[in-house]
């Protein structure tokens, strides 16, 4: 019963630390109760220790996942339960592998292995087909940006390492206090624990107080049309949507405005707009008529594109089988969640979303899973179909020679991915999204605050246009300078500064998990050559 209570405490501490409702300080000791429960099982004389650790860890991580991401239910109940149950299981497997090592090696190398393996697990979540990095530990400081200005060097993995270091040190400190008569070292270690928390915060404050943005302004108007994606968005013509957008824009745009930004897939009638003929489309013609009134204006908007084809040689891995036409020919379709930039130039700059949402835009391992699951999808920000992506990060160039990254929705959760835009020349980030799928829950609030992490990592200002979510301006230190609340239709006008300097993190990306691979591999290898250790904490 005591171990169950400890597991419950860890789960609730992790959940209550999460943005945007939680207190991030709890992360510094959230794993400690579960570590003690695991150690208690290791030192017991009972059988089936591995199964007991597996069960307790799953309880902790299920609580963590269900409280922090239950908002997925508003999109699809199946999607929520799948994401929660599967991600909790993956976290539990990491913990179970740690217990295998702990039974064979002493505490210090085992805990080094645990922290390294956890960061490798988070790194995997950034790259495999079931990618779900929403709960990577470093994201937990998204609303405590004054603590993590050093993310410009480490990215969010610096936050993960910080959390593990404090948890491990506190675990040792408490254990030593109860196991030694001479408690003088205890106070020394407590001082080290406090310093381990305080020093990075002090360093962050120093960076924050000494950071100043170079004056290089762009005046921007953000559009938030607030269209219900379930009842309205895909049932309204692009012409009608465009009319609404330009009516709102005309109230805020003037001759000094450099950018007008509209949200993800705001133009999504039917299958979308034909990609190959976009330059001759009614959508582009209507935009150019509006732009003629403002010769200095750049219009960046989300749009859904498609192409149909019948020749198998044109098939892509993500092509969707649509059936047969009237003469019996097989028809395939390629669908794109895209961004387009238009201005006084006749050219159209187009980018296709590259980090696709699991289940909505990318069916992972579909040859295996589709026969089992059918077409059940997780709605996280787009229409349900396999989307075609591009490999490189396109940066749009404005008529004033400014360079902007068209970051589409879910892409903003991926730190190293966003650095690709910046390395390609982006001077500020334009995040276009549609967060209305989840209702007025923690989902859209967390998503907004994760954008603050990207601002710090790259020292790039962010202009965020949401269909409904929260449209906002974020400065280069991650501070939200202005925002338009959930459920409101309107515009947000502001000025942000461009920046061309590359941070350490922008240049080198997620180097921490790559380094963590070395101790994880070496310690795991050593554990295979060791027998189970005696029942002590050593």
C-alpha positions in Angstrom: 0.0 0.0 0.0 2.9 2.4 0.8 4.4 1.8 -2.6 1.1 2.4 -4.3 0.7 5.7 -2.5 4.2 6.7 -3.6 3.4 5.9 -7.2 0.2 8.0 -7.0 2.1 10.9 -5.5 4.6 10.9 -8.4 1.9 10.8 -10.9 0.0 13.7 -9.4 3.2 15.7 -8.9 4.1 15.4 -12.5 0.6 16.3 -13.6 0.3 19.3 -11.2 3.6 20.7 -12.5 2.5 20.9 -16.1 1.6 24.1 -17.9 -0.5 26.0 -18.0 -2.4 25.3 -14.7 0.5 23.8 -12.8 3.6 24.9 -10.8 6.8 23.9 -12.6 8.8 23.7 -9.3 7.2 20.3 -8.6 9.1 18.8 -11.4 12.3 19.0 -9.4 11.2 16.2 -7.1 8.2 14.6 -8.9 10.1 11.3 -9.6 11.4 10.9 -6.1 8.4 9.0 -4.6 8.5 6.5 -7.5 12.2 6.1 -7.1 11.7 5.1 -3.5 8.9 2.7 -4.3 11.1 1.1 -6.9 14.0 0.8 -4.4 11.6 -0.7 -1.9 10.6 -3.4 -4.3 14.2 -4.1 -5.3 15.1 -4.6 -1.6 12.1 -6.8 -0.8 12.1 -10.6 -0.6 8.9 -11.0 -2.6 8.6 -12.5 -6.1 7.6 -10.9 -9.4 9.5 -7.7 -8.6 9.6 -6.6 -12.2 5.8 -6.9 -12.6 5.3 -4.9 -9.5 7.6 -2.1 -10.7 5.8 -2.2 -14.1 2.4 -1.8 -12.4 3.4 1.0 -10.1 5.2 2.9 -12.9 2.2 2.6 -15.2 -0.1 4.0 -12.5 2.2 7.0 -12.1 2.5 7.7 -15.8 -1.1 7.0 -16.6 -2.0 9.7 -14.1 0.5 12.1 -15.6 -0.8 11.5 -19.2 -4.5 11.5 -18.5 -4.5 14.8 -16.5 -2.2 16.7 -18.8 -3.6 15.5 -22.2 -7.3 14.5 -21.5 -8.3 17.4 -23.7 -7.7 15.1 -26.7 -11.1 13.7 -25.9 -12.8 16.7 -27.4 -11.3 15.7 -30.7 -11.9 12.0 -30.5 -12.4 9.7 -27.5 -10.5 6.8 -29.2 -7.5 9.2 -30.0 -7.3 10.4 -26.4 -7.3 6.9 -24.9 -4.8 5.6 -27.4 -2.4 8.5 -26.9 -2.7 8.3 -23.1 -2.5 4.5 -22.7 0.3 4.1 -25.3 2.5 7.0 -24.1 2.1 5.9 -20.4 3.2 2.4 -21.5 6.3 3.7 -23.3 7.3 5.7 -20.2 6.7 2.6 -18.1 8.9 0.5 -20.3 11.7 3.0 -19.8 11.3 2.6 -16.1 11.2 -1.2 -16.3 14.5 -1.2 -18.2 15.9 1.0 -15.5 14.8 -1.5 -12.9 16.6 -4.3 -14.8 19.8 -2.3 -14.6 19.2 -1.4 -11.0 19.0 -5.0 -10.0 22.5 -5.5 -11.3 24.4 -2.3 -10.8 24.8 0.2 -7.9 22.5 3.2 -7.6 24.7 5.9 -9.2 25.3 4.2 -12.6 21.7 3.0 -12.6 20.3 6.4 -12.2 22.7 7.9 -14.7 21.3 5.2 -17.0 17.7 6.1 -16.2 18.2 9.8 -17.0 20.1 9.0 -20.2 17.5 6.5 -21.3 14.6 8.9 -20.6 16.2 11.6 -22.8 16.7 9.0 -25.5 13.0 8.1 -25.2 12.1 11.8 -25.6 14.5 12.1 -28.6 12.8 9.1 -30.2 9.4 10.8 -29.7 10.7 13.6 -32.0 11.6 11.2 -34.8 9.6 8.0 -35.1 6.2 7.6 -36.8 4.3 7.6 -33.5 5.8 10.9 -32.6 4.2 12.5 -29.5 6.7 14.9 -27.8 4.0 16.9 -26.0 5.1 15.6 -22.6 8.8 15.8 -23.0 10.0 17.0 -19.6 11.7 20.2 -20.8 8.3 21.5 -22.1 7.2 21.7 -18.4 8.9 25.1 -18.0 6.9 26.7 -20.9 5.2 29.1 -18.6 8.4 29.7 -16.5 10.5 31.3 -19.2 12.4 33.5 -16.8 14.0 30.2 -15.5 15.1 28.8 -18.9 16.7 31.6 -21.0 19.7 29.2 -21.3 17.5 27.1 -23.6 19.2 29.1 -26.4 22.2 26.7 -25.7 20.5 23.4 -24.7 17.0 23.4 -26.0 14.3 21.6 -24.0 16.6 18.7 -23.3 18.5 21.0 -21.0 15.3 21.2 -19.0 15.0 17.4 -19.0 18.5 17.0 -17.7 17.9 19.6 -15.1 14.8 17.8 -13.8 16.6 14.4 -13.6 19.6 15.9 -11.9 17.5 17.5 -9.1 15.4 14.4 -8.6 18.4 12.0 -8.4 20.2 14.3 -6.0 17.2 14.7 -3.7 16.6 11.0 -3.8 20.1 10.3 -2.5 19.8 13.1 0.0 16.7 11.8 1.6 17.9 8.2 1.6 21.2 9.2 3.3 19.4 11.1 5.9 17.5 8.1 7.1 20.4 5.6 6.7 23.2 7.4 8.4 23.7 8.5 12.0 26.1 11.3 11.0 23.8 13.7 9.3 26.2 16.5 8.7 26.7 15.5 5.0 22.9 15.7 4.6 22.9 19.5 5.1 25.7 19.7 2.6 23.8 17.8 0.0 20.7 19.8 0.7 22.7 22.9 -0.1 23.8 21.3 -3.3 20.2 20.5 -4.2 19.1 24.0 -3.6 22.1 25.3 -5.6 21.3 22.9 -8.5 17.9 24.6 -8.7 18.9 28.1 -8.0 22.0 28.5 -10.2 20.3 27.8 -13.5 17.6 30.2 -12.6 20.1 32.9 -11.6 22.0 32.3 -14.9 18.7 32.6 -16.7 17.9 35.9 -15.0 21.3 37.2 -15.9 20.8 36.3 -19.5 17.3 37.8 -19.5 18.4 41.1 -17.9 21.2 41.5 -20.4 19.4 40.5 -23.5 18.1 43.3 -25.7 16.5 42.9 -29.1 18.0 44.8 -32.0 15.5 47.2 -33.5 14.5 45.8 -36.8 10.7 46.0 -36.8 8.0 44.4 -38.9 4.4 45.6 -38.5 2.1 42.6 -38.6 -1.7 42.0 -38.5 -2.9 38.6 -37.3 -6.3 37.2 -38.3 -8.4 35.0 -36.0 -11.6 34.2 -37.9 -12.9 31.9 -35.1 -14.6 29.4 -37.5 -15.9 26.2 -35.9 -14.0 23.3 -37.6 -16.6 20.8 -36.9 -19.7 22.6 -38.1 -18.6 25.5 -40.4 -15.0 25.5 -41.7 -15.1 22.7 -44.2 -18.7 23.6 -45.3 -18.0 27.2 -46.3 -16.7 28.1 -49.7 -13.2 29.5 -50.0 -14.7 32.6 -51.5 -16.9 33.3 -48.5 -14.0 32.6 -46.1 -11.7 35.0 -48.1 -14.4 37.7 -48.0 -14.6 37.4 -44.2 -10.8 37.5 -43.9 -10.4 40.6 -46.1 -13.3 42.4 -44.3 -11.5 41.9 -41.0 -8.1 42.7 -42.4 -9.3 46.0 -43.9 -10.1 47.2 -40.4 -6.5 46.8 -39.2 -4.1 46.9 -42.2 -2.6 50.2 -43.4 0.2 51.3 -45.7 2.8 50.6 -42.9 1.7 47.0 -42.4 4.3 44.5 -43.7 2.5 41.2 -43.0 -1.0 39.9 -42.9 -1.1 36.4 -41.4 -4.1 34.0 -41.5 -4.3 30.6 -39.8 -3.7 27.1 -40.9 -6.0 25.6 -43.6 -8.2 28.6 -43.4 -8.9 28.0 -47.1 -10.1 24.3 -47.1 -13.2 24.0 -49.2 -13.8 20.4 -50.3 -10.6 18.7 -51.2 -8.9 22.1 -51.2 -7.4 24.0 -54.1 -5.6 22.3 -57.0 -1.9 22.8 -56.4 -0.8 22.7 -60.1 -3.2 25.5 -61.1 -3.1 27.7 -58.0 -1.6 30.6 -59.9 -4.8 30.8 -62.0 -7.2 30.1 -59.1 -10.0 32.2 -57.8 -8.3 32.1 -54.4 -5.1 33.8 -55.6 -7.1 36.2 -57.8 -9.1 37.4 -54.8 -6.0 37.8 -52.7 -4.2 39.9 -55.4 -7.2 42.2 -55.6 -6.9 42.9 -51.9 -3.1 43.2 -52.1 -3.3 45.9 -54.8 -4.6 48.3 -52.2 -1.5 47.7 -50.0 1.6 47.4 -52.3 4.0 46.8 -49.3 1.8 44.0 -47.8 2.8 40.3 -47.7 -0.1 37.9 -47.2 0.8 34.6 -45.5 -2.1 32.1 -45.1 -2.8 28.5 -44.6 -4.4 26.6 -47.4 -5.3 23.0 -48.3 -3.9 21.8 -51.7 -4.6 18.7 -53.7 -3.6 16.9 -56.9 -5.4 14.0 -58.5 -3.7 11.5 -60.8 -4.3 8.2 -62.4 -0.9 7.1 -63.5 0.8 4.8 -61.0 4.2 6.2 -61.8 3.1 9.4 -60.2 2.2 7.7 -56.9 3.8 8.9 -53.7 4.1 6.9 -50.4 1.4 9.2 -49.0 -1.0 9.1 -52.0 -4.6 8.3 -51.1 -6.7 5.8 -53.0 -9.9 7.6 -53.9 -11.7 4.9 -56.0 -12.5 4.6 -59.7 -13.9 7.1 -62.1 -16.8 6.6 -64.5 -14.7 4.7 -67.0 -13.1 2.5 -64.4 -9.7 4.1 -64.0 -8.1 4.2 -60.6 -7.9 7.7 -59.1 -5.3 8.7 -56.5 -5.0 12.0 -54.6 -2.2 13.8 -52.9 -3.3 16.3 -50.2 -1.2 19.0 -48.6 -1.5 21.1 -45.5 0.3 24.2 -46.8 1.2 27.8 -46.3 1.5 30.3 -49.1 2.9 33.8 -49.3 1.6 36.3 -51.8 2.6 39.9 -52.4 2.9 42.4 -55.2 5.1 39.9 -57.0 3.2 37.5 -59.3 5.1 34.5 -57.8 3.5 32.2 -55.2 5.8 31.0 -52.4 4.5 27.6 -51.1 5.5 25.4 -48.2 3.9 22.0 -47.4 3.7 21.0 -43.7 6.4 18.5 -42.9 5.8 17.4 -39.3 2.5 15.6 -39.7 0.0 14.9 -36.9 -0.2 11.2 -36.0 -3.5 9.7 -37.2 -4.8 12.8 -38.9 -2.3 13.6 -41.5 0.0 10.6 -41.1 -1.1 7.0 -40.4 1.9 5.4 -38.8 2.9 1.9 -39.9 -0.4 1.8 -41.8 0.3 -1.5 -43.6 0.2 -3.2 -40.2 -2.2 -1.0 -38.3 -4.9 -0.1 -40.8 -6.2 -3.7 -41.0 -6.6 -3.6 -37.2 -7.8 -0.1 -36.6 -9.5 0.8 -39.9 -9.7 4.6 -40.6 -9.9 5.7 -36.9 -7.9 8.9 -36.7 -6.8 11.3 -34.0 -8.0 14.9 -34.8 -5.2 17.2 -33.7 -5.4 20.1 -36.0 -6.3 19.2 -39.6 -8.6 17.2 -41.9 -8.4 13.4 -41.8 -6.4 12.1 -44.7 -2.8 11.2 -45.4 -0.9 14.3 -46.2 2.1 14.7 -48.5 5.0 16.5 -47.0 8.3 18.0 -48.1 11.7 17.3 -46.6 13.3 20.7 -46.4 12.2 23.9 -44.5 11.1 26.6 -46.9 11.6 30.2 -45.8 9.4 32.9 -47.3 10.9 36.2 -48.5 8.8 39.3 -48.1 8.6 42.2 -50.5 10.9 44.1 -48.1 13.4 41.2 -48.2 12.5 40.0 -44.8 12.5 36.3 -44.2 9.8 34.4 -42.3 9.4 30.8 -41.3 5.9 29.4 -42.1 5.6 27.0 -39.1 2.3 25.1 -39.4 0.6 24.0 -36.2 2.1 20.8 -34.7 5.5 21.7 -36.2 5.9 24.3 -33.4 6.3 21.5 -30.8 9.5 20.3 -32.4 12.5 22.4 -31.2 15.3 21.1 -33.5 12.9 20.9 -36.4 12.1 24.6 -36.1 15.9 25.4 -36.1 15.9 24.2 -39.7 13.8 27.2 -40.7 16.2 29.5 -38.9 19.3 28.0 -40.4 17.7 28.6 -43.7 17.5 32.3 -43.0 14.2 32.9 -41.1 14.3 36.2 -39.2 11.1 35.6 -37.3 8.6 32.8 -36.9 5.0 32.8 -38.2 3.1 30.0 -36.5 -0.3 29.3 -38.2 -2.6 26.9 -36.4 -6.1 25.7 -35.8 -6.6 24.8 -32.1 -10.3 24.9 -32.1 -10.5 21.1 -32.3 -10.1 20.7 -28.5 -12.5 23.3 -27.2 -11.6 25.7 -24.4 -9.3 23.2 -22.7 -5.6 23.1 -21.7 -4.7 21.9 -25.2 -4.6 25.3 -27.0 -3.0 26.9 -24.0 -0.2 24.4 -23.8 0.3 24.7 -27.6 0.6 28.5 -27.3 3.2 28.3 -24.5 5.3 25.8 -26.4 5.8 28.5 -29.0 7.5 30.5 -26.3 10.2 27.8 -26.1 10.9 28.1 -29.8 11.3 31.9 -29.4 14.0 31.4 -26.7 15.8 28.5 -28.4 16.3 30.5 -31.6 16.0 34.1 -30.3 13.3 34.7 -32.9 10.1 36.7 -32.4 6.9 34.8 -33.0 3.7 35.9 -34.8 1.0 33.3 -34.1 -2.3 33.3 -36.0 -4.9 30.8 -34.7 -8.3 30.1 -36.3 -9.3 29.8 -32.7 -6.8 29.1 -30.0 -4.9 32.1 -29.0 -3.4 34.4 -31.6 -0.4 36.2 -30.1 2.9 38.1 -30.4 5.9 36.6 -28.6 9.2 38.4 -28.2 12.7 36.9 -28.4 12.8 36.1 -24.7 9.6 34.1 -24.9 7.4 36.8 -23.4 3.8 37.1 -24.7 3.5 40.8 -25.5 -0.1 40.7 -26.8 -2.8 38.1 -27.5 -6.3 37.6 -28.7 -8.3 35.2 -26.5 -9.9 31.9 -27.2 -13.3 32.1 -29.0 -12.9 35.6 -30.2 -13.1 36.7 -33.8 -10.9 39.7 -34.8 -7.5 40.9 -35.6 -4.3 41.6 -33.6 -1.9 44.2 -34.7 1.6 44.6 -33.4 5.3 45.0 -34.2 8.0 42.5 -33.6 11.8 42.6 -34.3 13.6 40.5 -36.8 16.9 38.8 -35.8 19.6 37.2 -38.0 21.9 35.9 -35.3 22.1 32.1 -34.9 22.1 30.7 -31.3 24.2 27.8 -30.1 21.1 25.6 -30.1 20.1 26.7 -33.6 23.5 25.6 -34.9 23.9 22.3 -33.0 20.4 21.2 -32.1 19.7 18.4 -29.7 23.2 17.5 -28.8 22.3 16.4 -25.2 20.5 13.2 -26.1 23.2 12.3 -28.6 25.7 12.5 -25.7 23.3 10.6 -23.5 23.5 7.6 -25.9 27.0 6.9 -24.7 26.4 6.3 -21.0 23.1 4.6 -21.7 24.7 2.1 -24.0 27.8 1.4 -21.8 25.8 1.0 -18.6 23.2 -1.3 -20.2 26.0 -3.4 -21.7 27.7 -3.7 -18.3 24.4 -4.7 -16.6 24.2 -7.8 -18.8 27.5 -9.1 -17.3 26.4 -8.5 -13.7 24.3 -10.7 -11.4 21.5 -9.2 -9.3 23.0 -7.2 -6.4 22.4 -7.5 -2.7 19.4 -5.7 -1.1 21.0 -2.3 -0.3 21.2 1.1 -1.8 24.7 1.3 -3.1 
